């Protein structure tokens, strides 16, 4: 995400890294490049100018001018100002008591229905809530069916009124049903609407009044850029929404909405959608996003995603097998499945410090593991358990069975052997210390 913006800002700041000191001239050059990068990313001129003026004022302060590493200080200033622009700290849903209502609003095609299901999945799995979905989009063909299908995928109940076209009534009765049946959170999906459509805007106001939501979320497609910010202002004037959701951040987004929307409507971005899977929803952390935009990665989020997929009992079994030199391809396949559950591969790699620059312009297929999986599935159970028996004839058969070449199979086995060696080395306190030192070096 934000690949182009990241490259341009990083290049502008990097020009100062080799300077022995900052001057008004070289700071002005960098500021000009940063402002141009922001404008190219569809950030409004007013916000871009205010941001770069703040950066310039701090960069020309006495502490920076006398610093031994002015370039690094400049990076920190840009990073801190960018985090402040997006809201400084994370802002999750403010759910109070045992019963809450969350209302969704936004433009057509912004991804409200999918986000509603993702949020239900998030609240069920991470917050332990009993969630009811209310299908209130009576205009888009198959919108109700879509929510029912998504609800079935995540194990959440969906409230509908067969044949009813009054969205206000559906929302009101759905909330009443949820309260009477002991649900903790009711999520009300609504139809997409344009801010200039007076009839539909009057309807969403009526829904808002009927259900008295704890939270009202404005769902916006990140790829609409500055238009999204202008629309957000119109919706906020009508609904006084409490949070913003940025969807499709895994697409070719320029970043203008994420950087600008907080400054324009003074409402926090609460969630970001990072893919199509139901798990592809993250709480928005402005500081972490600023780190990623400046190519610093996001190790904290990466670790959090890994921990979500971490199975302690499975880990103990794997550790025991490694210690006994019994780690096989079935175990390797299990590890791959856990990695795949963590999300979009390019997004994950972007969380590693320095990796976003290395991966610039490189397309990473989400099916990057499919050839490995095909080769492992072409092995017999005995071969997967005892990789040492994989002689030339067996490798040839595996290649034919998976549609790959013997060289591909050889490469997989070599990678497996190398990984197994590293995992054995990391057993025990000394090995873990080596790993921690390596991670510290990478972070630096």
Beta strands, then each sheet from edge to edge (+ up, - down):
strand 1: 100-106
strand 2: 131-136
strand 3: 157-159
strand 4: 185-190
strand 5: 215-221
strand 6: 243-247
strand 7: 269-273
strand 8: 281-283
sheet 1: 3+ 2+ 4+ 1+ 5+ 6+ 7+ 8-
end
